[in-house]
Amino acid sequence: MRELALSAPSGSSRIMLGESIDNLKSYCQGAGRIVAITDRNVARLYGSRLKGMDVIEMEAGEANKTTRTVEMIYQKLLDLEADRTSVIVGVGGGIVCDITGFVASTYMRGLPFGFAPTTLLAQVDASVGGKNGVNFKGYKNIIGVIRQPSFCLCDFDTLKTLPDGEMRCGFAEAVKHAAIGDAQLFSYLEGNWKKAFSLQRTAIEKVVHDSLLVKMRIVSADESEKGERMMLNFGHTIGHAIEKTTGMPHGEAISIGMIAAAELSVSKCNLPKKDAERLGALLKGIGLPTRLDAGGDRDRVLDAIRKDKKRHGEGVRMALLEGIGRARIARVELGEMEAVVNDMC
């Protein structure tokens, strides 16, 4: 097992890589009550390993990442008489972790909480960094808080039950971290992603570990996203718009968003075209999409971009690349994004 430590203004977090969810209770010592929040799919797979915890199940899927689900969990916590001695644990993918962190941060003005992420996307990204939130009327994470989990336990064995599509979505976020902050990790992924995809232990541990180092470095410097943390949104401005309008899985939408951001980077940040091509080749090799198919509605995508919470006037501040492993924030006009979206469609 390897352990990382993240320190930020809202709290500190221990991140255990390769730890078993069977040891989850040992990280909740001193708790009067341990409440695990999970979804029905994860409960079916791992519910028997949550002995000694009260379990609250939510429905799976992005459609359930809403205030209605939050209200349901609040009621369950009241029924359980959870109090300030309780610890809340999210066991599942990114949606479960986001919901759990939001609930724990707001119930009784804040309870301690931790995560046991069971998907690759959650292990390399969603469970670390302190962003906790829910969607509202189709707009992603528009209601939320920033507060670090006390711990994050990454059991690589839980990845064995993931469909290939879910694994690819996780790799999209790993590629993002490499593209914005670690050229060596990017090169490693180019040559070794198949080993990591097949869960060869040394390879998957390196991908998760090195991805998290990029994210932790950025979050520690700018937890509240005033500047540098916006680099973690590489591919997300257009990617979220695609996800919202097409229903495409998050990682697939972000893959297309990264290609669009790379095209903008070539024209605005002098990203060498060969670096943009390397990014496209890696994503394609992993099996991720790089263009919108005929089902992509450009007008709806552009409308979603205009409603992005990062928009300022007729432009959006976006993370763009100067080179593989180097990113910066630049203002992109809506017209420039419209041209790229047109190309993608």
Buried (B, 14 or more C-beta within 10 A) or exposed (E): EEEBEBEBEBBEBBBBBBBBBEBBBEBBEEBEBBBBBBBEBBBEBBBEBBEEBBBBBBEBEBEBBBEEBBEBBBEBBEEEEBEEEBBBBBBBBBBBBBBBBBBBBBBEEEBBBBBBBBBBBBBBBBBBBBBBBBBBEEBBBEBBBBBBBBBBBBBBEBBEEBEEEBBBBBBBBBBBBBBBBBBEBBBBBBEBBEBBBEBEEEBBBBBBBBBBBBBBEBBBEBBEBEEBBBBBBBBBBBBBBBBBBBEBBBBBBBBBBBBBBBBBBBEBBEBBEEBBEBBBEBBEEBBBBBEBEEEBBBEBBBEBBBEBEBBEEEBBBBBBBBBBBBBBBBBBEBEBBBBBBEEBB
